[in-house]
């Protein structure tokens, strides 16, 4: 596995109390980073992740906030900066998934899926950038979804696919806008991951992606020598090609 040296770096992964966000955070802690464990409602889980990170030698803090609320985003970033210093690496991992046909989905649920996936990525990136630009170093990695840049859409969970496609457009725009600032902006887009709520009947290579598979892609972007890789999306899907794209 690629093993970037993150000693002295501060990492914030949104939605890091459970699942893939938790795995990202602990992997970064194991590579020398200080980590902020973000949660919205899962406080006990976040504290457990912070304890595990400290066991790996990291300084760690927990921060609560709704990433769709500008005021709460400001508070959670203030908390990280107070406890750990400026954020060097931001992983925008939060994103609600609602497998419901669009006609049966309540408007509030529709909005929530769009807001957590897209608005949260926008708000956190915007808040992180000034310090990254000032320090002439930053890594932003957005979590997408495999094949969403191919125009994939499905009546079941339509706002999720729409939001993830927009996240990739945002990634490319932000990469272009930060190309002279020492900041890179990229995306990692898995298909089915080991913690997914349900698996399709057939999976590429006969299995879901492991956390380690997705971490491998993340770490590629965090390597010190990867400063010319920006605006890129890596699909971690085992070669999956859906029939409807």
Order of alpha helices (4+ residues) and beta strands (2+ residues): beta-alpha-beta-alpha-beta-alpha-beta-alpha-alpha-beta-alpha-beta-alpha-beta
